[in-house]
């Protein structure tokens, strides 16, 4: 590539970035393609693939990320982007393989570990999802959404202590999460802790009066309390 070509690519990429910032994503994609026609670089392909994922062009994104991997097999971003494309197009096994490959290259790629947990959770492999979320939280205890999904997985498994612990972590960061209060309430009730369950459901209803499940549970427990007090 000549020096003139390098300058042309730089200008095209600057224009593409401006279009992206302006929300003109499809025009930005076209400009990134123009740059790639002059110089095929993994970092340009990665950006193009990410934009294609954003706009739902998943088949094209798969092709782009596979090309990144061909050019740069040790680039974790190529495997991660391909994993997202596969997950969003419901190719679950392929997505798991890509996220695991990402983590073999870079064990601290937090979002790859998060999405690996999501994939296991949605395929119903709750034990594996819990294991992955716990690994993530050992690396980054402040990854709040991982506490949330750990709580959901634990709740589905009937692990009440783990459910309460996970959603308590969520509430320490977001006290206004009605969903977290609801799950704490359910687990406290199933553990036989009526007072704690009542408190949790009251909090949930106060935050979100439209929360039908919490309202119904609160009403049922208040009636039980009145009946047996």
Order of alpha helices (4+ residues) and beta strands (2+ residues): alpha-alpha-alpha-alpha-alpha-alpha-alpha-alpha-alpha-alpha-alpha-alpha-alpha
